Amino acid sequence: MTGTVRPADRDEEPDGPEHVPQAVTQQGSRAVPVKGKAAEDGNRRHRPEVLVRPGAPPRPATAGAAATAGAAKEAGSGGPAGPAEPADPADAFDRDVLPAPPHAARSLLASLLRPRRGKVAVAALVLLLQQAAVQAGPLLVAFAIDRAVPALRAGDSGPLVAVGAAYLGCALASGRLQFAFVVAAARINQRVLMELRGRIYRHAQALDVDFHDRYTSGRLISRSTTDVEALRELLDEGLQELMAIVLSVFYILGMLLWLDVGLGTAAVASFVPLALLVHDFRRRSVRVYRSKSTAMASVIVKFAETVNGIRPVQSFRRERANDESFARLNGVHERANGDALLEMARYVVLSRFTANAALAAMVLWGAHRVASGELGLGVLAASALYLRRLYDPIDRLGMFLNSWQSAAASLEKIAGLLAQRPAVPEPAAPRELPARAGGKGREVVFDRVDFGYRTGGEVLPAFGLTLSAGQTVAVVGATGAGKSTLVKLLARFYDPTGGRVLLDGVDLRDVEPGALRSNVVMVTQEAFLFSGTVAENIAIGRPDATREEIEAAAKALGAHDFIDSLPDGYDTDVRKRGGRISAGQRQLVAFARALLADPAVLILDEATSSLDVPGERAVQQAMLTVLRGRTAVVVAHRLSTVLVADRVLVMEEGRIVEDGPPAQLIAGKGRFAGLHEAWRESLVRGVQ
Ligand SMILES: Nc1ncnc2c1ncn2[C@@H]1O[C@H](COP(=O)(O)OP(=O)(O)OP(=O)(O)O)[C@@H](O)[C@H]1O
């Protein structure tokens, strides 16, 4: 059997919401029940029969397991304060940038702007006109000096008045057009950002559980906040700036060439060293901005990890260690930021020096030509003004490149995320499930199924299993035996590596996702409640349920009284007053949700946490109600649950080693019989 189970330390694994403290650990191969919380309460006869095998020896970790463990630690599920540094750089998930097609950042931006190209063209036209109004200024100055002033001296004030009026007109037009452009650009930008956030959200929801286990929620948050923010900066400031710079440079060079070919040509030539500077800055800043963005994401990941795991952080006193690793990550971010600023400063100083040197040389040359009567004074004045305006945007070009690098690094990461394909794809040609026989559930068949996680070896070696419709099946076994993996295949959180899982004869891969989710429901241990009211939480599986139906479900499970006693009854907001809802009550709400959804197959990952005795009994009773009338698979941690099952599967190292009705297995001499014996002994000890 060795080699069939991935030898990884389970505690290090990212297991999302299902990952909870283990109630079943291993001591040799024998199960020994130990005292639950209820026993400490002194109510021994009724204490919950939680099966615990103390002292599980940690299994050796393989290289693959270590890589996963690193990712898990980043996910915040690998322990209260695992370091956020990547464990194995060979795994793309340990780096912040997932592989994406070449030029993914540019294509992503283009795909966001393409549907709005008409609006973008209008905005560009408005900017073109605005620049024409702005750049007319120096030309008017030249006209004033060379024509209007001599005309005034000759007693004709008309040209000067015309110049003044034209200047005012240009200023007004430029202001008006600027306003129109800002409004148009803001509308486009907001739409683009909304679309991008929506894409990230929809994609994150569509990606499989395995992806989420490995990618971590902190990174997803970073993608949809700081990375989207980087794009906002690029769109709001950078792109407008770039368009303004490009247009103004073309206008100005055109004007300079028109005013004086010599000065115009010199101005064009001065762009050679400036272009080299820009090129060098771009090359250097790509690297700097990528590390800056990765450093920022690490800070967010660490933060999210600590906040998500605040309970273990505090109970294991990880604050100091966390502070240290956070300070380290914060330091890396600070240095990356500093590097980016230094690159910018270097660029600004060099580009200003080059621009000022070029300006000084040209003015000197121009003055020399004015003195020799070759050039009009007004033309030199206008050229000097244009030259200033020409070099001014060079700094702003640096700013644009800054925001472009930052946005490109972010877009690359977002593109990498969006390039991920769900490992459990939707069927191309969905198949209908046959009509469900009333009050029975559906038949489940594991047809020559085998399975291994992407990050490890085989976890479930090939097996076949048929669960008849309406059967309640308890799955038991030591921690890491593969119980959760088995049921996750049934819920289609993963697809089997080989073989098929059939629901009433239809491969789960072919079942339409909506039908699959309404037919197969999994209730996990921690009974997650979404923000909203208790009633909304119960109705999640059937949003069209009436209040009567919601209450009927709650009543059937014995949850009505406690819900009714909440401050706003069924309308109590579970987040605002979440503290009032105990673990057992959350379980009852989760059961009511399942009962109302009325799935054909119910998977239950039984809670291992010790509830108080009345809570324990209420949950146990509610569980029996919710299991009725459907096929049910319970990952069981209590023998009382196992005993009410029609059938028990005992798993060991990924294999089903015993299968039969509980009474039959108890009568035999197998593992389950041993387990049962140990449980009985503990009960007797508990009563004494
Ligand atoms: N997301 C994952 N990626 C890689 N390996 C995993 C993953 N989840 C579980 N495993 C491995 O698969 C094996 C079976 O795990 P599984 O969670 O199915 O066990 P289990 O019997 O449900 O244990 P427990 O009772 O502790 O929940 C273990 O060796 C575990 O390390």
The ligand as a Gaussian input file, in Angstrom:
#p B3LYP/6-31G(d) Opt

LIG

0 1
 N       -5.147000      20.141000      -1.865000
 C       -4.303000      19.126000      -1.734000
 N       -3.189000      19.087000      -2.464000
 C       -2.321000      18.061000      -2.337000
 N       -2.489000      17.015000      -1.513000
 C       -3.588000      16.991000      -0.763000
 C       -4.556000      18.038000      -0.822000
 N       -5.543000      17.739000       0.054000
 C       -5.226000      16.568000       0.607000
 N       -4.054000      16.100000       0.148000
 C       -3.394000      14.856000       0.498000
 O       -4.269000      13.800000       0.187000
 C       -4.246000      12.807000       1.195000
 C       -5.657000      12.526000       1.673000
 O       -6.165000      13.709000       2.268000
 P       -7.678000      13.845000       2.746000
 O       -7.893000      15.269000       3.112000
 O       -8.541000      13.261000       1.714000
 O       -7.665000      12.929000       4.019000
 P       -8.797000      12.724000       5.102000
 O       -8.948000      11.260000       5.286000
 O      -10.005000      13.491000       4.754000
 O       -8.114000      13.333000       6.362000
 P       -8.769000      14.161000       7.545000
 O       -9.642000      13.262000       8.329000
 O       -7.559000      14.561000       8.295000
 O       -9.487000      15.330000       6.931000
 C       -3.321000      13.323000       2.273000
 O       -2.076000      12.677000       2.123000
 C       -3.187000      14.776000       1.990000
 O       -1.915000      15.222000       2.316000

